[in-house]
């Protein structure tokens, strides 16, 4: 198979396969294949080549600056679970063209940070600090995908009770008996093509050729966990209750998603699945003769899946133990969640999540001297009331809000007038008002919050429910004793932090008098955040599906102002415009990867901007993708604000994230900092955001 440039239309190999390279944001590309088989072959080849390129790296790659802990931050382009596959001894990944004369190809492949295969496309996310789109495209084009690349997979047997509501209807569609449908569903092994729709939902392919079943005309509002279904040529198992339009033919009691497992998703791309029919279980009455063997039969492997996956610490506590201090949530506001830099587990159908405005999030942690990636609380539209149990150094950054502190005795409130670290004494209450501009704030506490992590992140995924639940009134959140950002030796951070917590505070500022722990200087509230009625310009790169829209439709996208509706959340912003986007045709798009910042266009023609809790795959065309900087701004868009799209210059789209663009001019109104050798808090936050984006996303 020969891979051709997206503008080429006539370069085929002997098998007649042809691929298109499509731009998908400022750090991604989408490769369109002829069919699913070609997609899986390409995925296997790129995955193997990227893993080999990473393994052959001579030295860790470090960023130009050090983290606040004094240690170099290593960018690990292939640290995602997507790449954590072991290859059997003697198997050499397919690396055609990667030799001493073309080692730059290996360098380009090692810049890959994520791969998401779908029905007909392969999405590649890459680190633009390590390679260019053109270099990566050349490296991928040099791979030989005409032969399959061997890689280790699991063979998994799933017991199924064939009692689905649609079994008889499916049999009628196929002209078979129900017994024949069951026999054919079990008689041929299936392969996991990709995972999407929901965490742990695997699309299985390669079953009996008879299976090509249309989805239900009207999707069910509720499908139970464990339901086994068919749709098109795919089969699958619903991992949790959800809506769905697949034809249901049975159910299994084997969980597709297990929070306690080291790898929560049972099925991974490339795994082989065999379904085994079992009889419906008869409830055992306590005291009956059969009940004596109930415990043994429950542990029997007969009706259990058999992957070689052991339970582990998927849900792990913060590395730091809790201190004696805590924050008590008296009122959480509209929505308060824990967020950090997010997770990288798209191969399990899990989206990245993380802070909607990562720059404000990093600034909040910088202000209290926390290490990058420390969990903070994301507040949507303010309205929170927090009380301290024990002394704590805290900071709030993001949307401008009024912050008042009231003592235990209810004395005169004290106002905090900017983004700064301040001491919240035991028993004092902090009230965070409604933002005057923007939408989200980040509350960070020195030492971090001691909250569970799942798949390496404490972020709450509001769409799938993964991660800690949103904060509720009356909840007590322990404060951790995590290392401080300025630590250079073990133990120095805790000592300095304790000094800050119990330091004498100037009565007119409440600033800790000791700042040796790395507490950053105060910053004023940003003046460039959007508000209802104002227009924010967001920069985009067109594609990957811009060619699905007419010229008039693209003109409408870029020339019309769009209103952010109230039907918006962390998953995405629903926009409304006077003229909907016009498509060239109404063809159905096969499921393919979606990314944060994608501008998806459903059949209504009214765009949706995906934010951090976006689905891993989607079935509507994406006309454009926000730049990294504009995605951070989008996280601050409140309902009632207006949006205008502008195509980003090539240089802008390729550069790392800058600070927020101004609401109307697209420029940063702040004066350029003087080069005095001191890193300002917002500069540190920007650098941290760049490092976290490249290392984690």
C-alpha positions in Angstrom: 0.0 0.0 0.0 1.4 3.4 -1.0 0.5 6.3 1.1 -0.1 9.5 -0.8 -0.4 13.2 0.0 -3.9 14.5 0.7 -3.8 16.5 -2.5 -2.9 13.5 -4.6 -5.5 11.4 -6.3 -3.7 8.8 -8.4 -0.9 7.1 -6.7 -1.9 3.5 -5.9 -0.1 0.3 -5.2 -0.8 -3.1 -6.7 -3.7 -3.6 -4.4 -5.3 -0.3 -5.4 -5.2 1.2 -2.0 -5.2 4.9 -1.6 -4.9 7.1 1.6 -5.4 10.8 2.3 -3.6 12.8 4.9 -5.9 15.4 6.5 -5.1 18.2 8.9 -6.7 17.8 12.3 -5.6 20.7 14.5 -2.2 22.2 15.1 -0.8 19.0 16.5 -2.8 16.2 14.7 -3.4 14.5 11.4 -6.2 12.1 10.3 -5.3 9.5 7.7 -8.2 8.2 5.7 -8.1 4.6 4.5 -10.1 2.6 2.0 -11.6 0.3 4.6 -11.3 -1.0 8.2 -8.7 -3.7 7.3 -6.4 -1.1 5.8 -6.9 1.1 8.8 -5.9 -1.7 11.2 -2.8 -2.6 9.1 -1.7 1.1 9.1 -2.4 1.3 12.8 -0.2 -1.8 13.5 2.6 -0.5 11.3 2.7 3.0 12.8 2.3 1.7 16.4 5.2 -0.7 15.9 7.4 1.9 14.2 6.7 4.6 16.9 7.4 2.1 19.7 10.7 1.1 18.0 11.7 4.7 17.4 11.0 5.6 21.1 13.0 2.6 22.3 16.0 3.5 20.1 16.2 7.0 21.5 19.7 7.6 22.8 18.8 10.1 25.6 15.8 11.6 27.3 14.3 14.6 25.6 14.0 17.5 27.9 12.4 20.9 27.6 14.4 24.1 27.5 13.3 24.9 31.1 13.2 22.9 34.3 10.1 22.2 36.3 9.6 24.0 39.6 10.9 21.0 41.5 14.3 21.7 39.9 14.2 18.5 37.9 14.2 18.3 34.1 10.8 17.4 32.7 11.2 14.5 30.3 8.8 14.6 27.4 7.8 11.0 26.8 6.1 10.9 23.4 5.1 7.3 23.7 4.0 7.2 27.3 0.4 6.6 26.5 -1.2 3.3 27.2 -1.9 3.3 23.5 1.7 2.4 23.0 2.3 0.1 25.9 2.3 -3.1 23.9 4.9 -5.9 24.3 6.2 -7.5 21.1 7.1 -11.2 21.2 10.8 -12.1 21.2 12.2 -12.1 17.7 9.5 -9.9 16.3 10.9 -6.8 14.7 8.5 -3.9 14.2 8.1 -2.9 10.6 10.5 0.0 10.1 11.2 0.1 6.4 13.4 3.0 5.6 14.5 3.7 9.1 18.2 3.3 8.9 21.4 5.4 9.5 20.7 7.4 6.4 17.1 8.2 7.3 17.2 8.4 11.1 15.2 11.7 10.9 12.2 9.5 10.1 12.7 7.7 13.4 12.9 11.1 15.1 9.6 12.1 13.5 7.9 8.8 14.5 9.1 9.2 18.1 7.2 12.5 18.3 3.9 10.6 18.1 2.0 10.9 21.3 -1.3 9.2 20.5 -2.9 6.9 18.0 -6.7 6.4 17.6 -7.9 3.9 15.0 -11.5 4.1 13.9 -13.7 2.6 11.1 -11.8 4.1 8.2 -9.3 6.5 9.7 -6.2 6.7 11.9 -5.7 9.8 14.0 -2.1 10.7 14.9 -1.3 13.3 17.6 2.3 14.5 17.6 4.5 16.9 19.5 5.1 19.9 17.2 8.2 20.8 19.2 9.9 17.6 18.0 8.8 17.3 14.4 6.7 19.0 11.7 3.6 17.7 10.0 5.5 17.3 6.7 8.3 15.3 8.4 5.9 13.0 10.1 3.9 12.5 6.9 7.1 11.5 5.1 8.0 9.1 7.8 4.6 7.4 7.8 4.6 7.2 4.0 7.9 5.3 4.2 6.4 2.5 6.2 5.5 -0.8 4.4 2.0 -1.7 5.4 1.5 -4.5 2.8 2.2 -7.1 5.5 0.7 -7.2 8.9 2.9 -6.3 11.9 2.8 -8.9 14.6 2.1 -7.7 18.1 1.0 -9.3 21.4 -2.7 -9.5 22.0 -5.1 -11.3 24.4 -7.5 -14.0 23.4 -10.6 -13.5 25.5 -13.7 -15.7 25.8 -16.9 -14.0 26.8 -19.9 -16.1 28.0 -23.2 -14.8 26.6 -26.8 -15.6 27.4 -28.6 -15.1 24.1 -31.9 -13.6 25.3 -31.7 -10.2 23.6 -34.9 -8.3 22.7 -33.9 -8.1 19.1 -32.7 -11.6 18.5 -35.8 -12.8 16.6 -35.9 -9.6 14.5 -32.2 -10.0 13.6 -32.9 -13.6 12.6 -35.7 -12.5 10.3 -33.5 -9.8 8.7 -30.8 -12.3 7.9 -33.2 -15.1 6.9 -31.9 -17.4 9.6 -33.3 -19.1 12.7 -32.4 -17.7 16.1 -30.4 -20.8 16.7 -28.4 -20.2 13.5 -27.7 -16.6 14.5 -26.4 -17.7 17.8 -24.2 -20.4 16.2 -22.7 -18.0 13.7 -22.1 -15.3 16.3 -20.2 -17.8 18.4 -18.6 -19.8 15.6 -16.2 -17.2 14.3 -13.6 -15.3 16.3 -14.0 -11.5 16.4 -11.2 -8.9 16.6 -11.2 -5.6 18.5 -10.9 -2.9 15.8 -11.0 0.2 18.0 -12.6 1.5 21.2 -14.9 4.5 21.3 -18.4 5.8 22.0 -17.9 5.1 25.7 -15.0 3.9 28.0 -14.5 0.2 27.3 -16.9 0.0 24.3 -15.0 -2.1 21.8 -16.0 -2.3 18.1 -15.6 -6.0 17.1 -15.1 -6.9 13.5 -14.2 -10.0 11.5 -17.1 -12.2 12.5 -19.3 -14.3 10.3 -19.8 -12.6 6.9 -23.6 -12.9 7.3 -23.7 -10.1 9.9 -24.5 -6.8 8.3 -27.4 -5.5 10.4 -28.8 -1.9 10.4 -29.0 0.0 13.6 -32.5 0.5 15.1 -34.5 3.3 13.5 -35.2 4.7 17.0 -32.4 4.3 19.6 -33.2 3.0 23.0 -33.0 5.5 25.8 -31.5 3.0 28.1 -29.4 -0.1 27.3 -28.2 -2.1 30.3 -24.5 -2.8 31.0 -23.4 -6.1 29.5 -25.9 -6.0 26.5 -24.4 -7.7 23.5 -25.4 -6.1 20.2 -24.9 -5.9 16.4 -24.7 -2.8 14.2 -23.6 -3.0 10.6 -20.7 -5.5 10.4 -19.8 -4.8 14.1 -20.6 -6.6 17.3 -20.0 -5.1 20.7 -20.8 -5.2 24.4 -22.2 -2.2 26.3 -19.8 -1.5 29.2 -22.3 0.5 31.2 -25.9 1.7 31.1 -26.4 4.2 28.2 -28.6 5.0 25.3 -27.9 3.1 22.1 -29.2 2.0 18.7 -27.6 -1.4 18.3 -29.6 -4.6 17.8 -29.5 -6.5 21.1 -29.1 -10.3 20.9 -28.0 -11.2 24.4 -26.1 -10.2 27.5 -23.0 -11.1 29.5 -22.2 -10.8 33.2 -18.5 -10.2 32.4 -17.7 -6.5 33.1 -16.2 -4.6 30.2 -14.9 -1.9 32.5 -13.4 -2.5 36.0 -12.2 0.4 38.0 -10.1 -1.8 40.2 -8.1 -3.4 37.4 -4.7 -2.3 36.3 -6.1 -1.9 32.8 -9.8 -1.0 33.4 -11.0 -1.8 29.8 -11.2 -5.5 29.3 -10.9 -5.3 25.5 -8.0 -3.6 23.7 -7.4 -3.0 20.0 -6.1 -6.1 18.4 -7.5 -8.5 21.0 -9.3 -11.7 19.8 -12.8 -12.3 21.2 -14.8 -15.5 21.1 -18.4 -15.6 22.4 -19.5 -18.7 24.2 -23.2 -19.5 24.7 -24.4 -20.2 28.2 -27.8 -21.0 29.7 -29.7 -18.4 31.7 -28.8 -18.5 35.4 -31.5 -19.8 37.7 -31.5 -17.9 41.1 -30.5 -20.1 44.0 -32.7 -20.0 47.0 -30.9 -19.8 50.3 -30.9 -23.1 52.1 -31.4 -25.2 48.9 -29.1 -28.1 48.2 -27.6 -26.1 45.3 -26.6 -23.2 47.5 -23.8 -25.2 49.1 -21.8 -25.0 45.9 -22.7 -21.4 45.1 -19.5 -20.0 46.3 -17.4 -22.4 44.3 -19.4 -22.0 41.1 -19.1 -18.2 41.4 -15.3 -18.6 41.4 -15.4 -21.1 38.6 -13.7 -19.8 35.3 -16.4 -21.5 33.2 -18.5 -18.3 32.9 -15.7 -15.8 33.3 -13.6 -13.9 30.8 -10.0 -15.0 30.7 -7.6 -12.1 30.0 -4.2 -12.1 31.7 -5.0 -8.9 33.6 -4.6 -8.6 37.3 -6.3 -6.2 39.7 -4.0 -3.3 40.7 -3.9 0.3 41.7 -5.8 1.9 38.9 -7.6 3.9 41.5 -4.6 5.1 43.4 -4.4 7.7 46.1 -2.3 10.8 45.8 1.4 9.9 46.2 1.4 12.2 49.2 -0.3 11.4 52.4 -3.0 13.6 53.9 -2.1 16.4 56.2 -4.2 17.4 59.2 -5.7 20.3 57.2 -8.7 20.1 54.9 -11.2 22.3 53.1 -14.9 21.9 53.7 -17.3 22.6 50.8 -20.2 24.5 52.2 -21.5 25.3 48.8 -20.0 24.0 45.6 -21.7 26.4 43.1 -23.1 25.1 39.8 -20.3 22.6 39.2 -17.1 22.0 41.1 -14.8 19.2 39.9 -11.2 18.1 40.4 -9.0 18.6 37.4 -5.4 18.3 36.4 -3.5 17.8 33.1 -5.8 15.0 32.2 -5.2 11.4 31.1 -4.1 9.6 28.0 -6.2 6.5 27.5 -8.0 6.9 24.2 -7.2 3.3 23.4 -9.8 2.4 26.1 -12.4 4.8 24.9 -11.5 7.3 27.6 -11.2 11.0 26.8 -8.4 13.2 28.1 -10.5 15.5 30.4 -8.3 17.9 32.4 -8.7 21.6 33.1 -10.9 23.5 30.6 -8.6 26.5 30.9 -5.2 24.8 31.5 -3.3 28.1 31.6 -5.4 29.4 34.5 -5.1 26.0 36.2 -1.3 26.1 36.0 -1.2 29.6 37.2 -3.2 28.7 40.3 -0.7 25.9 41.2 2.2 28.2 40.4 0.8 30.8 42.8 0.9 28.4 45.8 4.1 26.8 44.7 2.7 23.4 43.7 4.4 21.0 41.3 2.9 20.9 37.8 0.0 18.5 37.5 -1.2 18.9 41.1 -5.0 18.5 41.2 -7.0 21.7 41.7 -10.7 22.4 41.9 -12.4 23.8 38.8 -15.3 26.1 39.7 -17.9 26.8 37.0 -19.5 30.3 37.3 -18.3 30.8 40.9 -20.8 30.7 43.7 -18.7 28.5 46.0 -18.3 28.8 49.7 -15.3 27.0 51.3 -14.3 26.7 54.9 -10.8 25.9 56.2 -10.2 23.1 58.7 -6.7 23.9 59.8 -4.6 26.6 58.2 -4.1 26.4 54.4 -2.4 28.5 51.7 -4.7 28.8 48.8 -5.0 30.7 45.5 -7.8 31.3 43.0 -7.0 32.0 39.3 -9.0 32.4 36.1 -12.2 34.4 35.7 -12.3 37.6 37.7 -14.4 37.1 40.8 -15.0 38.8 44.2 -13.3 36.8 47.0 -14.2 37.5 50.6 -12.9 35.9 53.8 -15.0 35.8 56.9 -13.6 34.8 60.2 -14.9 32.2 62.6 -16.4 34.9 64.7 -18.2 36.5 61.8 -16.1 39.7 61.9 -15.5 42.2 59.1 -15.0 40.3 55.8 -11.6 40.7 54.1 -11.4 41.0 50.3 -8.9 39.3 48.0 -8.4 41.5 45.0 -6.4 39.5 42.5 -4.8 36.2 41.6 -2.6 35.5 44.6 -1.7 33.1 47.3 -3.2 33.9 50.7 -3.5 32.2 54.1 -6.9 30.8 55.0 -6.9 30.3 58.8 -8.6 27.5 60.6 -12.4 28.1 60.7 -12.4 30.9 58.2 -14.8 30.9 55.3 -13.9 31.9 51.7 -16.8 33.1 49.5 -16.2 33.1 45.7 -18.6 35.3 43.8 -19.9 35.1 40.2 -17.3 36.0 37.5 -17.6 39.4 35.9 -16.1 37.9 32.7 -15.1 34.3 31.7 -16.7 31.3 33.3 -14.2 29.1 35.2 -11.8 29.5 38.2 -9.3 27.2 39.7 -8.8 26.8 43.4 -5.4 25.4 44.3 -4.0 24.7 47.8 -0.4 24.3 48.8 0.3 20.6 49.1 -2.5 19.7 46.7 -5.7 17.9 47.3 -5.5 14.3 48.5 -7.9 12.7 45.9 -8.0 9.4 44.1 -6.4 9.1 40.7 -7.6 6.9 37.9 -5.4 6.1 34.9 -2.9 8.5 36.2 -5.2 11.5 36.6 -7.5 13.0 39.2 -9.6 14.7 36.6 -13.4 14.2 36.6 -14.8 13.2 33.3 -18.3 14.5 33.4 -19.4 12.6 30.3 -18.4 9.1 31.3 -18.3 9.5 35.1 -14.7 8.4 35.3 -12.7 10.1 38.2 -13.8 11.6 41.4 -17.5 12.7 41.6 -18.3 16.4 41.5 -18.0 18.1 44.8 -21.1 18.3 47.0 -22.2 20.4 49.9 -20.8 19.2 53.2 -17.9 17.3 51.6 -14.5 17.5 53.4 -11.5 17.5 51.0 -8.2 16.5 52.7 -5.1 18.5 51.8 -2.1 16.5 50.8 1.5 17.0 51.7 2.8 16.8 48.1 6.2 18.2 47.2 6.4 21.9 46.7 7.4 23.4 43.3 10.6 24.9 44.6 11.9 21.7 46.3 15.5 20.9 45.5 16.0 18.3 48.3 13.8 15.8 49.8 11.9 17.2 52.8 12.6 20.9 52.1 9.1 21.4 50.6 7.2 20.2 53.6 9.3 22.3 56.0 8.8 25.4 53.8 5.1 24.7 53.4 4.6 24.4 57.1 6.4 27.7 57.5 4.0 29.3 55.1 0.9 27.8 56.7 1.8 29.1 60.1 3.7 32.2 59.1 2.7 35.6 60.4 0.6 37.5 57.9 0.5 41.2 57.3 -3.0 42.3 58.2 -3.6 44.4 55.1 -2.7 41.8 52.6 -3.0 38.4 54.2 0.1 37.4 52.1 2.3 34.8 53.8 5.3 36.6 55.1 7.6 33.7 54.2 7.7 32.9 50.6 10.7 30.6 50.5 8.3 27.7 49.6 7.9 29.2 46.1 4.8 31.2 46.5 4.6 33.3 43.4 3.9 37.1 43.3 0.4 38.4 43.0 -1.2 39.0 39.5 -4.2 41.1 38.7 -7.3 39.5 37.1 -7.1 39.0 33.4 -8.8 41.7 31.3 -9.2 39.7 28.1 -11.8 37.1 29.0 -15.1 36.9 27.2 -18.4 37.9 28.6 -22.1 37.7 27.4 -22.7 40.0 24.5 -19.0 40.4 23.5 -17.4 38.6 20.5 -14.4 36.4 21.0 -12.3 35.5 18.0 -11.1 31.9 18.0 -8.4 30.7 15.6 -8.8 27.4 13.8 -7.2 25.1 11.3 -9.7 24.0 8.7 -10.3 20.2 8.4 -10.2 17.3 8.6 -13.7 17.4 6.9 -13.9 20.9 5.5 -14.4 19.4 2.0 -17.7 18.0 3.2 -19.0 21.6 3.2 -19.8 23.9 0.3 -17.9 27.1 -0.3 -20.9 29.0 1.0 -20.9 26.8 4.1 -17.2 27.6 4.8 -17.9 31.3 4.3 -20.7 31.1 6.8 -18.4 29.5 9.3 -15.8 32.3 9.1 -18.0 35.3 8.4 -21.0 34.8 10.7 -21.0 35.4 14.5 -22.1 32.4 16.6 -23.9 32.6 19.9 -22.8 30.3 22.8 -26.1 28.7 24.0 -27.0 27.6 27.5 -26.8 24.0 26.3 -23.1 24.0 26.8 -20.9 22.2 29.4 -17.4 20.6 29.7 -18.2 18.2 26.9 -18.8 21.0 24.4 -20.2 24.4 23.5 -23.4 24.3 21.4 -23.4 27.3 19.0 -26.3 29.0 17.3 -26.2 31.0 14.1 -28.7 32.7 11.9 -27.5 30.6 8.9 -26.6 26.9 9.4 -23.5 25.5 7.7 -24.3 24.0 4.3 -23.0 20.6 3.4 -22.2 19.2 0.0 -24.2 16.0 0.7 -25.9 14.2 3.6 -23.7 11.1 3.5 -23.1 9.3 6.8 -19.6 9.6 8.2 -18.1 6.5 9.6 -17.0 6.9 13.2 -13.6 8.6 13.6 -11.5 10.2 16.2 -12.6 13.5 17.7 -10.3 15.8 19.7 -10.7 18.6 22.1 -11.2 21.8 20.1 -12.9 20.0 17.2 -15.8 22.0 15.6 -18.3 19.3 14.8 -21.3 19.9 12.7 -24.4 17.7 13.2 -27.3 17.5 10.7 -28.8 20.8 12.0 -25.8 22.7 10.6 -25.2 24.4 14.0 -21.6 23.8 15.2 -20.5 22.3 18.4 -17.1 23.1 19.9 -15.8 20.1 21.8 -14.1 20.9 25.1 -12.1 18.6 27.4 -14.7 15.9 28.1 -15.4 15.3 24.4 -16.1 11.8 23.1 -13.2 9.8 21.7 -14.9 9.1 18.4 -17.8 10.7 16.7 -20.0 10.3 13.6 -20.5 13.9 12.4 -18.0 15.8 10.2 -15.4 18.1 11.9 -15.1 21.2 9.8 -12.2 22.8 11.8 -10.2 22.4 15.0 -9.3 25.2 17.4 -5.6 26.0 18.0 -4.2 25.1 21.4 -4.4 28.7 22.5 -8.0 29.2 21.4 -9.0 26.0 23.1 -7.9 27.5 26.4 -10.0 30.6 25.7 -13.0 28.5 24.7 -12.9 27.0 28.2 -13.8 30.5 29.5 -16.7 31.2 27.1 -20.0 31.7 29.1 -23.5 31.3 27.7 -24.5 34.4 25.8 -21.0 35.2 24.5 -20.5 35.4 20.8 -17.8 33.6 18.7 -16.1 34.4 15.4 -13.8 32.0 13.7 -10.6 32.9 12.0 -8.2 30.7 10.1 -4.9 30.7 12.0 -1.7 31.6 10.1 0.5 28.6 9.6 3.1 29.9 12.0 0.5 30.5 14.7 -1.0 27.1 14.4 2.3 25.4 14.7 3.5 27.3 17.8 2.9 26.2 21.4 0.1 27.7 23.4 0.3 31.4 24.2 -1.6 33.2 26.8 -5.3 33.9 26.3 -6.0 35.8 23.1 -7.9 39.0 23.6 -11.7 38.8 23.2 -11.9 40.8 20.0 -8.4 41.6 18.8 -6.7 38.2 19.3 -3.8 39.9 21.0 -2.5 39.8 24.5 -3.1 43.3 26.0 -0.4 42.8 28.7 2.9 44.5 28.3 5.8 42.3 27.4 7.7 41.3 30.6 11.2 42.7 31.1 14.0 40.3 30.8 15.2 40.5 34.4 15.7 36.8 34.8 12.5 36.4 36.9 9.8 34.2 35.5 6.4 35.8 36.1 3.6 33.6 37.3 1.6 33.6 34.1 4.8 32.9 32.1 5.5 29.9 34.4 1.9 28.8 33.8 2.3 29.1 30.1 5.5 27.1 30.1 4.0 24.5 32.4 1.0 24.3 30.1 3.2 23.8 27.1 5.2 21.1 28.8 2.1 19.3 30.1 0.4 19.5 26.7 3.4 17.9 25.0 4.1 15.3 27.7 0.6 14.2 28.6 -1.6 14.9 25.6 
